[in-house]
Amino acid sequence: ITTTDPGAPYPDHSIEHSYRSGTYTASLTVTWGATFTVDGGAAADVPGTTTTEGPPVTFAVLQARTVLTNPYD
C-alpha cells in the first residue's frame, strides 16, 4: 500500500488492509518532508526529504470460524 494519508489511531483509523490466512512479510518505509514558518509568516518548504525504513517482520494470519451448538445435546 502506498499512501500520503498519515493515518489515525484506533478506532478512527483510515488505513487498513485485509489478509487471508497465511504467512506474510511486511515492512514500513516512511518518507518525511517538512515546512517551517518564522513569526507566523508564510510557510516555506524544507528542501529535500529523508526516509526511515523499518525491518521486515514475518507474521501468521489465522482465521477462526464460529460454530453454533446446542448446549443441551
C-alpha positions in Angstrom: 0.0 0.0 0.0 1.4 3.4 -0.9 -0.4 6.5 0.5 0.1 10.1 1.6 -2.5 9.7 4.4 -0.7 9.7 7.7 -3.5 7.5 9.3 -5.1 7.9 12.7 -5.2 5.8 15.9 -7.9 3.2 16.6 -10.9 3.5 16.3 -10.6 6.3 13.8 -8.0 4.6 11.7 -8.1 5.5 8.0 -5.6 3.0 6.6 -6.3 -0.8 6.7 -5.6 -3.9 4.8 -7.3 -7.3 4.9 -5.3 -10.5 4.8 -6.3 -14.1 4.0 -5.0 -16.9 6.2 -1.3 -17.5 5.5 2.2 -16.2 6.4 3.2 -12.7 5.3 6.2 -10.5 5.5 5.6 -6.7 5.9 7.8 -3.7 6.2 7.3 0.0 6.5 9.1 2.8 4.7 8.2 6.4 5.7 9.4 9.4 3.7 9.5 12.6 5.7 9.2 16.2 4.4 8.8 19.5 6.3 7.7 23.1 6.2 8.5 25.9 8.6 7.3 29.4 9.4 9.1 32.4 11.0 7.0 34.5 13.4 3.7 33.3 11.8 4.8 34.2 8.3 4.2 32.2 5.1 5.1 28.6 5.3 8.2 27.5 3.4 9.3 24.0 2.4 12.4 22.5 3.9 14.4 21.3 0.9 14.6 17.5 0.3 13.2 14.6 2.2 14.5 11.8 4.4 13.4 8.2 4.6 13.1 5.8 7.5 12.9 2.1 6.8 11.6 -0.5 9.3 12.9 -4.0 9.2 10.7 -6.7 7.6 8.5 -8.7 10.0 7.0 -12.1 9.3 3.7 -12.9 10.8 1.0 -15.6 10.5 -2.7 -14.7 9.9 -5.2 -17.2 11.3 -8.9 -17.4 10.8 -11.3 -18.7 13.4 -14.9 -19.6 12.4 -17.8 -19.7 14.8 -19.9 -22.8 15.1 -23.3 -22.7 16.8 -24.1 -25.7 19.0 -26.9 -26.8 21.2 -25.7 -26.8 24.9 -28.4 -29.4 25.8 -27.2 -32.1 23.4 
